[in-house]
Amino acid sequence: MLKADNLNVYYGNIHAIMDISFEVCEGKIVTLIGANGAGKSTILKTISGLMRSKTGSITYLEEPIDRTAPHVIVKRGLAHVPEGRRAFLQMSVQENLEMGHFTQPGATMHERLHDVFERFPRLKERRKQFAGTLSGGEQQMLAMGRALMSRPKLLMLDEPSMGLAPQLVEQIFGIIKELNESGVTILLVEQNAKMALSVANKGYVLETGRIVASDDASKLLEDPAVRRAYLGG
C-alpha cells in the first residue's frame, strides 16, 4: 500500500534520515520504533509531504507521492496525526473535527461526524467545548477523530501515547486495534516499543536515522537486542 525507497532527508546540514526503505501492506499495522531523535517523526512528515527527500521515492497505492502537495495526499486517503496532537485550542471540538473534513464533499460532513462520535463518545459529550480545555487523552482522541474525518485508507500516528497515563495508553491502543480491524491500515511511530510491537504486524527499528532491524513484530518483541535497548531487558 505504501512503499518508501532510499529516502535521505536533511535539516540544513544535518542528515536526519539515511537510506531509509520500508513498506506497509494493506490491512496491517506497521510500527517504527526507536529512541527520541532517531528520525521517526521525520519519516512521517516526509511521507505526508511536509518535508522532501533528496533521493528515492515514495509510492502510495502504486502512485508516486513524493512530490505531491500535502492536501492532495490527504484527499487520496493518507492521513497524519502529528506528534503533540496539534489541536486548534481556541476552536470547539466539533470545529476541529470539521477542519479534518476539508478535502471531502460537504454533503458527507454529517455522516463523518456521526461515525467519529460513535467511535469517540467523549468527543460527542464535549463537542461544544474549546479543544484547549480537554485532557491529554481527550486531545489525542480529537486528533485521531479529526484525521478520521478525511476517510483515510492509511492512518499515520505519531507518538499517540506521549504524555498519557498508563490507563489511557491502554485505551488509545485499544482504539488503534479497533480502527485496524475496521479496515484502516496503520503506520505507527511510537517510543513505547512494547505497546507498539504488541499491536503491530511488522516492526522497523531506527537508530540515528537508519533502519537497523526489521521483522515480524512478535519476533522483535523476543529479540534480545531489542529487549535490552527498548523493552527494559
N, C-alpha and C positions, 0 to 999 in steps of 0.2 A: 504493500500500500504506500509506504514511504521508503525511499532509499537515499541515503546521503553517501557521497563518494568523494574521498580525498579532499575534505574541507580543511582550509587553512584560514584562520581569522585573526586579525590583528587589532589591538587598541594602540594606535600610533605605532611606536617601535616595539611594542610588547606582542610577542607571538603567543596568543591565548589558546588557539586550537590548532593542533598539529596533525595533519594527515588523517583526519577522522573519517571513518567509513562505518556505516551500520544500516540496518533495515528494520522496519516494523511491518509485520504481516497483519493482514486484515483480521479483525476479531480478537486480537491478542492484547495483552498488557506487556509493554516493554519498559524496563526501567534503566535509567542511567544513575549509577551511584558513585560516590567519591567525596573526598573532603571538600570543605569550603574553599573556593578558589580553583577547583580542578577544571572548570570550564563548562560545567553542566548547563548553567543558565545561558551562557553564550551560544551554545549549540541550539537551544530552543529559539533564541532571538534570531539566529541566522535562518532557521527553518521558516519562521513566521515572517521573514522579510525585513525585520528591524535592523539587521546587520547584514553585511555581504561578505562572502568568502572570496579570497583572492584566487582560489583554484577550485577545481572539481565541479560537482553538480549535485542538485537536489531534485528528485522526481517524486511526485505525489500522484497517485492513480495513473502512473505511466506518462505523466506530462511534466516537463521541466517547470520548476517554480523559483529557481534561484535568482531570477531577475524580475520577479513578479511583485507588484505592489502589495503591501500587507492587507489592504481591504479586499483585494481580489482573491488573495489566498483564503481569507475568512469566508468569502462568498462561495468558494469552491468546497467548503466543508472542513476546513482545518482551523480549529480554534485554540487559542493560547491563554491559559490562566497564569498570569505573571506572578513571580515571587513578590510577597508582600501584599497580595490581593488587589491593590490599586483601585479600590472603590472610590467613586466620586462622593466624598464625605458630606458635602453640603447639598446633596440631592437625596431624594427619598429612595427607599429600597426599590419601589416599582419603577421609578425613573431610571435607576441604574440598570435594571433588567431591560427596560425599553431601549437603552443605549446599545445593548448587545444584539438588538434585532435590526440594526440599521441596514444590514445588507440583504434583508429578507423582504418579501412582499408585505405591504402594510396590512393586507387582509388576514394574514396569519398571526398577527400580534396576539389576539385574544387566546387563540389555541395554544400558542407557545407559553404565554403566561400561565394558563391553566396547567399545562404539563409541569412547568417549573414549580408552581405552588403545590402540586400534588406530590412532587418529589421532596420538596423542602417546605413542610407546613409552617415551620418557624418564620420563614420569609413572608408567607401569607399573613401571619399574625402581625408582622411588623412592616407591612408594605408601605405604610404612610410615614414611618419614622425616617429621620435622616440616617444615612448609612454610617455616619460618624458616631452614632450612639450605640451601634451594635457591638457585641463582644467579638473577640478574635475569631472564635469558631463560627459565629454568625456571618462575619465578613467573609470568611472562607467559603461558606455556603453561597453567599451572594456572588462572589467571584465565579464560582462554578456555575451557578444558575445563569449569570449573565452570559457566560460562554455557551451554555446550552440553548440560549435564545436563538443562536445562529444555526441551529440544527446541524451540529458538527458530525462528520463521519469519523474524524480523528480528533481527539482532545489531548492537548499537551498541558500537563500540570507541573508547575514549578514550585517545589517545596510546599506542598499543601499542608504538611503537619507543623510547619515552623511556628514556634511560639505557643502551641496549643497544649493544654493539659492532657495527660495520658488517656483519659476517658474520651475526650473529644477527638484525639488522634484515631482511636478505635472507630469512632463514629464516621469520621471522614473516609477512612479506608474501607469501611463497610459500604459507603456511598460509591466509592470508586469501583468496587466489585460489582455493585448493582448496575452501574452505568455500563460496564463492560458486558454484563450478562444481557442487557437490553439491546446490545448491538453496536455500542460505541467502542472503537479501537482507542487505546490509550498509550501515550508516551509519557512516562512519569519520571521526573527528576526529583530526587529525594536524598536528604542526608541521613534519614532514619532507614539505614540499609536493611535492617531486619524486617521491618514492616513492608518496605518496598518489595523485597525479594519474596516475601510470604504471599503476596497477591499477584506477582508478575509471572509471566510465562518464560521470559528471557531477560537476562541482565547483561549490562556492559559496565565495566569498572573503569573509571577515569582517574588518572593521576597526572597532575600538571599539564593538562591539555592533550593527553594521549590516552587512547584506549589500551589498557594493559591486560585485560582479560574479558572474555565473553563466554557465556554458556547458558544452559537452561537455568532458570532462577533457583530451582530446587538444588541443583548441583553446586551453584555458587554459595548457597547457604551452608553447605557442608565442606566447602573448600577451606583448608587450614589457613592459607594466607589471607583469604577474605575475612575469615572469622577473626584472625588476630588484628587485622587492620581496621575493620568496620563493625564487628559484632561483639567486641569485648571478650574475645577468646575463642 
